[in-house]
Amino acid sequence: MAKKTGVVKDGRYIRHGSEYGHPESPQRLISIYEMLDNPDMSWKLAGIGARYAAREELERVHRPSYIDAVAATAGKTMMLDPDTVATAETYDAARLAAGGVINAIDSVVSGETDNAFALVRPPGHHAQAAVAAGFCFFNNIAVGARHALARRGMERVLIVDWDLHHGNGTQELFYDDRRVLFFSTHQYPAYPGTGALTEIGQGQGLGYTLNVPLSAGADDAFYVRVFRDILSPVARSYRPEIILVSAGFDTYISDPLGGMEVTPEGFACLTRILLDLAEECCGGRLVAVLEGGYHIQGLTKCVRAVLLELLGETRVTEETLSRLAADTDERAERLIGRVRAQFKPYWPVL
């Protein structure tokens, strides 16, 4: 059955610029938006407006002094860390990105759309409570998750981060909070150096951070196997009320910053696994948020593949997923064995 899929799209995100040659360039969204405007796509998607996140909404995640520091960059060009440069429009674009994610969540929770993709920038998953890093200023998906908890009365939010780079900011923000289950696949070791298998949460959140560090070269089959064998049983046990996805596409096979081998078809497979979990656990409520992805043509193809799966226009079959999962080598067996051993005390379903 066709789904009503919403997209957050706003030209103001493109105004956030970086110095010449920076991989996180406005061209990333320009290319995606051109794809969305094509006659074969434009009529299929529901628009979701963007808005500035309110100060109160940002303060659920970030320290007031840090928000002030980012606000002080307005109208200027300032380097906040070696990779992270604020330009004149960055503060507004970053507030707009966080607010766009909140609007996407509200659209799905209210039933206006079945699922949604917030196509925003700057990205967010490296931003910590008081630190800008890795091209990120405000942690968009964390702001969205805290909104779901504070304003939508939720008690269980699943964040799935399939970006090439570990979402260290998101992990830090929810490390002791079992209301948010954080699951991450990432190339390891790679920037930012976090995301080891032994990082599993603390206090009330012990066991609610699940890191699956992958060596370079992981392909569609490897990812499908991890999502089916590790994420799926844990998610079914957790019963999230919404699934949020840090959707980075730097695991694409030709991405200049990565060493993974995921294809657009592979991203469609991961999306199908998450949609099936959402249908089973939370009425289909799923919101994806754009993170990385630096091969412009590849990024655009991958986003399109995800959107078509969200719409139900393509539908990866169980047969395809099973065949892919079976097409893995001993590396996958060993890794999944280690992950199960680490997390079985917290998740007996493993």
Kinemage of the C-alpha trace (Angstrom):
@kinemage 1
@onewidth
@group {chain A} dominant
@subgroup {mainchain}
@vectorlist {calphas} color= white
{ca met a 1} P 0.000 0.000 0.000
{ca ala a 2} L 1.310 3.459 -0.891
{ca lys a 3} L 2.440 5.582 2.017
{ca lys a 4} L 2.217 9.343 2.496
{ca thr a 5} L 5.833 10.389 2.887
{ca gly a 6} L 6.724 13.900 3.979
{ca val a 7} L 9.928 15.769 3.222
{ca val a 8} L 11.419 18.800 4.915
{ca lys a 9} L 12.932 20.937 2.145
{ca asp a 10} L 13.902 24.593 2.444
{ca gly a 11} L 16.211 26.752 0.373
{ca arg a 12} L 17.573 28.438 3.487
{ca tyr a 13} L 19.566 25.297 4.307
{ca ile a 14} L 21.633 25.958 1.207
{ca arg a 15} L 22.776 29.336 2.540
{ca his a 16} L 24.970 27.653 5.147
{ca gly a 17} L 28.249 27.627 3.241
{ca ser a 18} L 31.770 26.535 3.948
{ca glu a 19} L 35.152 27.494 2.638
{ca tyr a 20} L 35.942 26.393 -0.876
{ca gly a 21} L 36.413 22.665 -1.212
{ca his a 22} L 34.704 21.691 2.061
{ca pro a 23} L 33.006 18.289 1.622
{ca glu a 24} L 29.851 19.368 3.503
{ca ser a 25} L 28.885 21.777 0.729
{ca pro a 26} L 25.574 23.379 -0.287
{ca gln a 27} L 25.782 21.299 -3.477
{ca arg a 28} L 24.757 18.232 -1.452
{ca leu a 29} L 21.243 19.607 -0.937
{ca ile a 30} L 21.060 21.407 -4.278
{ca ser a 31} L 21.453 18.045 -6.023
{ca ile a 32} L 18.909 16.307 -3.759
{ca tyr a 33} L 16.382 19.129 -4.186
{ca glu a 34} L 16.774 19.018 -7.971
{ca met a 35} L 15.975 15.300 -7.814
{ca leu a 36} L 12.893 16.041 -5.691
{ca asp a 37} L 11.716 18.629 -8.226
{ca asn a 38} L 11.856 16.177 -11.131
{ca pro a 39} L 8.374 15.410 -12.536
{ca asp a 40} L 8.714 11.727 -11.582
{ca met a 41} L 9.172 12.621 -7.879
{ca ser a 42} L 7.685 16.036 -7.099
{ca trp a 43} L 4.023 14.977 -6.951
{ca lys a 44} L 4.642 11.920 -4.778
{ca leu a 45} L 5.876 13.653 -1.631
{ca ala a 46} L 4.142 15.836 0.950
{ca gly a 47} L 5.954 19.006 1.916
{ca ile a 48} L 6.669 19.618 5.605
{ca gly a 49} L 7.558 23.207 6.475
{ca ala a 50} L 10.736 24.116 8.283
{ca arg a 51} L 10.880 26.436 11.276
{ca tyr a 52} L 13.471 27.722 13.675
{ca ala a 53} L 13.863 25.573 16.778
{ca ala a 54} L 12.939 27.603 19.838
{ca arg a 55} L 15.567 28.355 22.455
{ca glu a 56} L 13.763 26.044 24.887
{ca glu a 57} L 13.894 23.210 22.351
{ca leu a 58} L 17.644 23.630 21.814
{ca glu a 59} L 18.254 23.844 25.573
{ca arg a 60} L 16.825 20.351 26.052
{ca val a 61} L 20.060 19.206 24.378
{ca his a 62} L 22.610 22.034 24.447
{ca arg a 63} L 23.999 24.233 27.206
{ca pro a 64} L 22.834 27.863 27.114
{ca ser a 65} L 26.400 29.164 26.923
{ca tyr a 66} L 27.051 26.962 23.886
{ca ile a 67} L 23.885 28.150 22.109
{ca asp a 68} L 25.064 31.715 22.772
{ca ala a 69} L 28.458 30.887 21.256
{ca val a 70} L 26.877 29.551 18.063
{ca ala a 71} L 24.505 32.547 17.944
{ca ala a 72} L 27.550 34.840 18.134
{ca thr a 73} L 28.719 33.498 14.753
{ca ala a 74} L 25.728 35.027 12.939
{ca gly a 75} L 26.891 37.254 10.109
{ca lys a 76} L 30.503 36.107 10.446
{ca thr a 77} L 32.827 33.321 9.361
{ca met a 78} L 34.287 31.523 12.376
{ca met a 79} L 36.056 28.202 12.840
{ca leu a 80} L 34.559 26.290 15.775
{ca asp a 81} L 36.770 23.237 15.307
{ca pro a 82} L 39.246 22.219 12.574
{ca asp a 83} L 36.429 20.666 10.472
{ca thr a 84} L 33.540 22.872 11.494
{ca val a 85} L 33.248 26.374 10.046
{ca ala a 86} L 30.325 28.694 10.740
{ca thr a 87} L 29.541 31.189 8.015
{ca ala a 88} L 27.161 34.151 8.059
{ca glu a 89} L 23.979 32.060 7.718
{ca thr a 90} L 25.019 29.035 9.786
{ca tyr a 91} L 23.273 29.902 13.049
{ca asp a 92} L 19.940 30.396 11.293
{ca ala a 93} L 20.376 27.268 9.143
{ca ala a 94} L 21.303 25.163 12.190
{ca arg a 95} L 18.232 26.340 14.128
{ca leu a 96} L 16.142 25.680 11.041
{ca ala a 97} L 17.571 22.148 10.713
{ca ala a 98} L 16.647 21.272 14.296
{ca gly a 99} L 13.198 22.819 13.889
{ca gly a 100} L 12.659 20.980 10.613
{ca val a 101} L 13.294 17.678 12.356
{ca ile a 102} L 10.790 18.562 15.093
{ca asn a 103} L 8.189 19.405 12.440
{ca ala a 104} L 8.842 16.093 10.688
{ca ile a 105} L 8.314 14.203 13.950
{ca asp a 106} L 5.099 16.140 14.672
{ca ser a 107} L 3.822 15.422 11.165
{ca val a 108} L 4.307 11.684 11.602
{ca val a 109} L 3.018 11.526 15.174
{ca ser a 110} L -0.120 13.499 14.261
{ca gly a 111} L -0.798 11.209 11.303
{ca glu a 112} L -0.491 13.961 8.678
{ca thr a 113} L 2.177 11.762 7.078
{ca asp a 114} L 3.032 8.088 7.531
{ca asn a 115} L 6.791 8.673 7.577
{ca ala a 116} L 9.165 11.503 6.748
{ca phe a 117} L 12.668 12.492 5.661
{ca ala a 118} L 14.139 15.759 6.959
{ca leu a 119} L 16.520 16.813 4.172
{ca val a 120} L 18.370 19.417 6.196
{ca arg a 121} L 21.829 20.805 6.764
{ca pro a 122} L 24.083 21.374 8.590
{ca pro a 123} L 24.130 17.795 9.902
{ca gly a 124} L 24.011 17.133 13.626
{ca his a 125} L 25.094 13.797 15.080
{ca his a 126} L 28.626 14.864 16.132
{ca ala a 127} L 27.386 17.919 18.065
{ca gln a 128} L 27.593 17.433 21.830
{ca ala a 129} L 25.985 19.411 24.635
{ca ala a 130} L 28.627 22.139 24.388
{ca val a 131} L 30.825 21.174 21.425
{ca ala a 132} L 30.574 21.737 17.669
{ca ala a 133} L 32.416 19.061 15.688
{ca gly a 134} L 32.466 17.087 12.458
{ca phe a 135} L 30.539 19.703 10.424
{ca cys a 136} L 27.783 19.727 13.113
{ca phe a 137} L 26.466 22.602 15.273
{ca phe a 138} L 23.160 21.536 16.876
{ca asn a 139} L 22.335 17.850 17.250
{ca asn a 140} L 19.202 17.726 15.120
{ca ile a 141} L 18.159 14.166 15.860
{ca ala a 142} L 18.763 14.576 19.605
{ca val a 143} L 16.646 17.745 19.629
{ca gly a 144} L 13.932 15.730 17.870
{ca ala a 145} L 14.177 12.834 20.318
{ca arg a 146} L 13.965 15.140 23.333
{ca his a 147} L 10.934 16.806 21.759
{ca ala a 148} L 9.258 13.406 21.364
{ca leu a 149} L 9.917 12.681 25.040
{ca ala a 150} L 8.990 16.119 26.415
{ca arg a 151} L 6.097 17.162 24.188
{ca arg a 152} L 4.753 13.955 22.693
{ca gly a 153} L 4.719 11.956 25.905
{ca met a 154} L 6.891 9.161 24.577
{ca glu a 155} L 8.936 6.865 26.794
{ca arg a 156} L 10.862 4.809 24.216
{ca val a 157} L 12.638 6.311 21.214
{ca leu a 158} L 14.922 4.262 18.946
{ca ile a 159} L 17.702 6.140 17.141
{ca val a 160} L 19.415 4.182 14.364
{ca asp a 161} L 22.611 5.793 13.047
{ca trp a 162} L 23.906 4.234 9.812
{ca asp a 163} L 26.310 7.088 8.965
{ca leu a 164} L 29.901 6.096 8.193
{ca his a 165} L 31.082 8.030 11.238
{ca his a 166} L 30.041 7.212 14.786
{ca gly a 167} L 27.400 9.575 16.175
{ca asn a 168} L 29.432 10.455 19.241
{ca gly a 169} L 27.323 13.491 20.090
{ca thr a 170} L 24.084 11.522 20.079
{ca gln a 171} L 25.674 8.747 22.118
{ca glu a 172} L 26.960 11.176 24.753
{ca leu a 173} L 23.614 12.915 25.108
{ca phe a 174} L 21.683 9.694 25.824
{ca tyr a 175} L 24.414 7.553 27.388
{ca asp a 176} L 22.629 7.236 30.743
{ca asp a 177} L 19.050 7.459 29.456
{ca arg a 178} L 17.124 4.265 28.699
{ca arg a 179} L 14.281 6.261 27.168
{ca val a 180} L 16.464 6.443 24.055
{ca leu a 181} L 17.977 3.287 22.579
{ca phe a 182} L 20.939 4.299 20.400
{ca phe a 183} L 22.083 1.821 17.754
{ca ser a 184} L 25.057 2.669 15.538
{ca thr a 185} L 26.899 0.968 12.711
{ca his a 186} L 30.068 2.818 11.694
{ca gln a 187} L 33.514 2.394 10.193
{ca tyr a 188} L 35.964 1.751 13.009
{ca pro a 189} L 38.520 3.005 13.684
{ca ala a 190} L 37.688 6.248 11.925
{ca tyr a 191} L 36.674 9.766 12.897
{ca pro a 192} L 35.765 10.589 15.648
{ca gly a 193} L 37.427 7.529 17.226
{ca thr a 194} L 34.494 6.588 19.452
{ca gly a 195} L 31.965 3.778 19.089
{ca ala a 196} L 33.850 0.759 20.387
{ca leu a 197} L 31.872 -2.373 21.139
{ca thr a 198} L 32.554 -1.823 24.848
{ca glu a 199} L 30.754 1.556 24.894
{ca ile a 200} L 27.370 0.308 26.103
{ca gly a 201} L 25.863 3.117 28.179
{ca gln a 202} L 26.001 3.753 31.899
{ca gly a 203} L 23.706 4.021 34.907
{ca gln a 204} L 20.057 3.747 33.907
{ca gly a 205} L 21.194 3.589 30.277
{ca leu a 206} L 23.473 0.573 30.654
{ca gly a 207} L 22.888 -1.666 27.646
{ca tyr a 208} L 20.916 1.001 25.774
{ca thr a 209} L 23.856 2.095 23.614
{ca leu a 210} L 24.571 -0.593 20.995
{ca asn a 211} L 27.657 0.045 18.906
{ca val a 212} L 28.492 -2.251 16.003
{ca pro a 213} L 31.966 -1.150 14.810
{ca leu a 214} L 32.652 -2.313 11.249
{ca ser a 215} L 35.873 -2.675 9.308
{ca ala a 216} L 36.203 -0.982 5.939
{ca gly a 217} L 34.707 -2.915 3.050
{ca ala a 218} L 31.336 -3.787 4.579
{ca asp a 219} L 28.764 -4.144 1.783
{ca asp a 220} L 24.979 -4.398 1.416
{ca ala a 221} L 24.910 -7.997 2.629
{ca phe a 222} L 27.007 -7.232 5.720
{ca tyr a 223} L 24.752 -4.356 6.777
{ca val a 224} L 21.560 -6.322 6.148
{ca arg a 225} L 22.897 -9.177 8.262
{ca val a 226} L 23.742 -6.854 11.171
{ca phe a 227} L 20.367 -5.104 11.013
{ca arg a 228} L 18.466 -8.410 10.889
{ca asp a 229} L 20.486 -10.364 13.456
{ca ile a 230} L 21.218 -7.625 16.017
{ca leu a 231} L 18.981 -4.585 15.607
{ca ser a 232} L 15.707 -6.327 14.734
{ca pro a 233} L 15.391 -8.609 17.780
{ca val a 234} L 16.497 -5.846 20.153
{ca ala a 235} L 14.061 -3.348 18.635
{ca arg a 236} L 11.189 -5.829 18.891
{ca ser a 237} L 12.040 -6.340 22.551
{ca tyr a 238} L 12.339 -2.584 23.209
{ca arg a 239} L 9.072 -1.671 21.398
{ca pro a 240} L 9.956 1.908 20.407
{ca glu a 241} L 7.165 4.439 19.985
{ca ile a 242} L 9.003 6.062 17.075
{ca ile a 243} L 12.123 5.239 15.044
{ca leu a 244} L 14.504 8.074 14.159
{ca val a 245} L 17.276 7.485 11.631
{ca ser a 246} L 20.561 9.389 11.404
{ca ala a 247} L 20.729 8.776 7.672
{ca gly a 248} L 24.269 9.397 6.505
{ca phe a 249} L 25.222 8.204 3.048
{ca asp a 250} L 29.018 8.277 3.358
{ca thr a 251} L 28.938 4.463 3.464
{ca tyr a 252} L 28.093 4.669 -0.254
{ca ile a 253} L 30.500 2.591 -2.308
{ca ser a 254} L 32.286 5.590 -3.902
{ca asp a 255} L 32.145 8.130 -1.085
{ca pro a 256} L 35.427 10.091 -0.887
{ca leu a 257} L 35.465 10.073 2.933
{ca gly a 258} L 34.635 6.414 3.470
{ca gly a 259} L 35.706 2.870 2.812
{ca met a 260} L 32.352 1.070 2.764
{ca glu a 261} L 30.561 -0.536 -0.178
{ca val a 262} L 26.841 0.150 0.284
{ca thr a 263} L 24.777 0.764 -2.859
{ca pro a 264} L 21.474 2.642 -3.284
{ca glu a 265} L 19.785 -0.780 -3.299
{ca gly a 266} L 21.469 -1.530 0.016
{ca phe a 267} L 20.023 1.619 1.574
{ca ala a 268} L 16.592 0.587 0.313
{ca cys a 269} L 17.079 -2.758 2.098
{ca leu a 270} L 17.996 -1.079 5.400
{ca thr a 271} L 15.017 1.241 5.033
{ca arg a 272} L 12.706 -1.744 4.486
{ca ile a 273} L 14.017 -3.462 7.634
{ca leu a 274} L 13.354 -0.296 9.658
{ca leu a 275} L 9.924 0.243 8.103
{ca asp a 276} L 8.933 -3.326 8.951
{ca leu a 277} L 10.071 -2.766 12.543
{ca ala a 278} L 8.148 0.509 12.679
{ca glu a 279} L 5.000 -1.191 11.391
{ca glu a 280} L 5.355 -3.915 13.981
{ca cys a 281} L 6.223 -1.687 16.946
{ca cys a 282} L 4.894 1.844 16.482
{ca gly a 283} L 2.281 2.171 13.773
{ca gly a 284} L 4.866 2.794 11.073
{ca arg a 285} L 6.209 5.998 12.652
{ca leu a 286} L 9.669 6.603 11.195
{ca val a 287} L 11.581 9.836 10.561
{ca ala a 288} L 14.925 9.940 8.745
{ca val a 289} L 17.303 12.888 9.160
{ca leu a 290} L 20.083 13.646 6.686
{ca glu a 291} L 23.604 13.427 8.110
{ca gly a 292} L 26.700 12.786 5.941
{ca gly a 293} L 27.291 11.713 2.348
{ca tyr a 294} L 29.836 13.453 0.150
{ca his a 295} L 29.669 11.817 -3.281
{ca ile a 296} L 27.058 14.171 -4.732
{ca gln a 297} L 25.602 11.856 -7.387
{ca gly a 298} L 25.761 8.840 -5.086
{ca leu a 299} L 24.150 10.755 -2.233
{ca thr a 300} L 21.278 11.798 -4.473
{ca lys a 301} L 20.733 8.265 -5.794
{ca cys a 302} L 20.747 6.854 -2.265
{ca val a 303} L 18.279 9.441 -0.929
{ca arg a 304} L 15.976 8.687 -3.861
{ca ala a 305} L 16.167 4.942 -3.143
{ca val a 306} L 15.245 5.556 0.502
{ca leu a 307} L 12.344 7.828 -0.443
{ca leu a 308} L 10.909 5.289 -2.901
{ca glu a 309} L 11.025 2.634 -0.185
{ca leu a 310} L 9.390 5.003 2.330
{ca leu a 311} L 6.634 5.640 -0.207
{ca gly a 312} L 6.110 1.928 -0.741
{ca glu a 313} L 6.728 2.441 -4.443
{ca thr a 314} L 9.537 -0.060 -4.236
{ca arg a 315} L 9.309 -2.775 -1.657
{ca val a 316} L 12.310 -4.942 -0.890
{ca thr a 317} L 11.028 -8.469 -0.368
{ca glu a 318} L 11.784 -10.797 2.514
{ca glu a 319} L 13.306 -13.140 -0.049
{ca thr a 320} L 15.806 -10.469 -1.106
{ca leu a 321} L 16.720 -9.655 2.496
{ca ser a 322} L 17.175 -13.324 3.387
{ca arg a 323} L 19.340 -13.933 0.332
{ca leu a 324} L 21.548 -10.949 1.162
{ca ala a 325} L 21.860 -11.919 4.822
{ca ala a 326} L 23.002 -15.395 3.761
{ca asp a 327} L 25.629 -13.921 1.448
{ca thr a 328} L 28.079 -12.951 4.191
{ca asp a 329} L 31.451 -14.350 5.153
{ca glu a 330} L 33.191 -15.359 8.371
{ca arg a 331} L 33.875 -11.722 9.251
{ca ala a 332} L 30.179 -11.144 9.741
{ca glu a 333} L 29.825 -14.335 11.794
{ca arg a 334} L 32.655 -13.313 14.109
{ca leu a 335} L 31.416 -9.749 14.569
{ca ile a 336} L 27.839 -10.789 15.263
{ca gly a 337} L 29.109 -13.338 17.751
{ca arg a 338} L 31.062 -10.650 19.608
{ca val a 339} L 28.114 -8.252 19.623
{ca arg a 340} L 25.780 -10.955 20.948
{ca ala a 341} L 28.226 -11.840 23.702
{ca gln a 342} L 28.501 -8.185 24.724
{ca phe a 343} L 24.786 -7.435 24.813
{ca lys a 344} L 23.081 -10.713 25.747
{ca pro a 345} L 23.172 -9.796 29.482
{ca tyr a 346} L 21.019 -6.751 28.644
{ca trp a 347} L 19.032 -8.150 25.713
{ca pro a 348} L 18.335 -11.881 26.255
{ca val a 349} L 16.700 -12.060 22.794
{ca leu a 350} L 20.214 -12.060 21.352
